[in-house]
C-alpha cells in the first residue's frame, strides 16, 4: 500500500464538503492534492504531508504528531509530516487541511515541463 486509502476518503469528504476544487495525483510514492495548480498537501504511507510555509512552521511543528518533512533525509522548508496521532480526529484533520489551504495562495507553483514530441 503506497498511501492510506481511508485517509484519502476522509480528505476527499472534507474538500467536497467545503466545495474546494482539487485534483489528487500519485506522486513521490504517495498522493498529492493539487489546489489552484499548486501542490497543497498529500499522503505518504499513513502520514499527512502538509505544505504550510515557513512563517507558520515554528508554531505548527509544536502540534501533536507534527515533525519535519525529511522525505529526502533533509528537512524541506515549509513542509511537515503529521502522523496518525495528529490527524485521528476529524477536527484535527480539518485543522491541517485548512492550514495548507491558507498557505496555498502564497505558495509558488512548480514550473510546467514542456512536453517532448
ChimeraX attribute file (.defattr): number of C-alpha atoms within 10 A of each C-alpha:
attribute: neighborCount
match mode: 1-to-1
recipient: residues
	/A:1	8
	/A:2	13
	/A:3	18
	/A:4	16
	/A:5	14
	/A:6	10
	/A:7	20
	/A:8	18
	/A:9	10
	/A:10	13
	/A:11	20
	/A:12	17
	/A:13	12
	/A:14	16
	/A:15	15
	/A:16	11
	/A:17	9
	/A:18	9
	/A:19	9
	/A:20	13
	/A:21	10
	/A:22	17
	/A:23	14
	/A:24	15
	/A:25	13
	/A:26	13
	/A:27	12
	/A:28	12
	/A:29	12
	/A:30	18
	/A:31	22
	/A:32	21
	/A:33	21
	/A:34	18
	/A:35	18
	/A:36	13
	/A:37	13
	/A:38	17
	/A:39	22
	/A:40	25
	/A:41	25
	/A:42	27
	/A:43	26
	/A:44	20
	/A:45	17
	/A:46	19
	/A:47	22
	/A:48	29
	/A:49	29
	/A:50	24
	/A:51	27
	/A:52	26
	/A:53	19
	/A:54	14
	/A:55	10
	/A:56	12
	/A:57	16
	/A:58	11
	/A:59	9
	/A:60	16
	/A:61	16
	/A:62	10
	/A:63	11
	/A:64	14
	/A:65	17
	/A:66	21
	/A:67	17
	/A:68	18
	/A:69	19
	/A:70	13
	/A:71	14
	/A:72	7
	/A:73	7
	/A:74	9
	/A:75	13
	/A:76	14
	/A:77	14
	/A:78	18
	/A:79	22
	/A:80	26
	/A:81	24
	/A:82	25
	/A:83	18
	/A:84	16
	/A:85	12
	/A:86	17
	/A:87	20
	/A:88	12
	/A:89	11
	/A:90	11
	/A:91	10
	/A:92	14
	/A:93	19
	/A:94	16
	/A:95	13
	/A:96	21
	/A:97	22
	/A:98	14
	/A:99	18
	/A:100	22
	/A:101	19
	/A:102	15
	/A:103	17
	/A:104	22
	/A:105	13
	/A:106	10
	/A:107	17
	/A:108	10
	/A:109	14
	/A:110	9
	/A:111	6
	/A:112	6
	/A:113	6
	/A:114	6
	/A:115	5
	/A:116	4
	/A:117	3
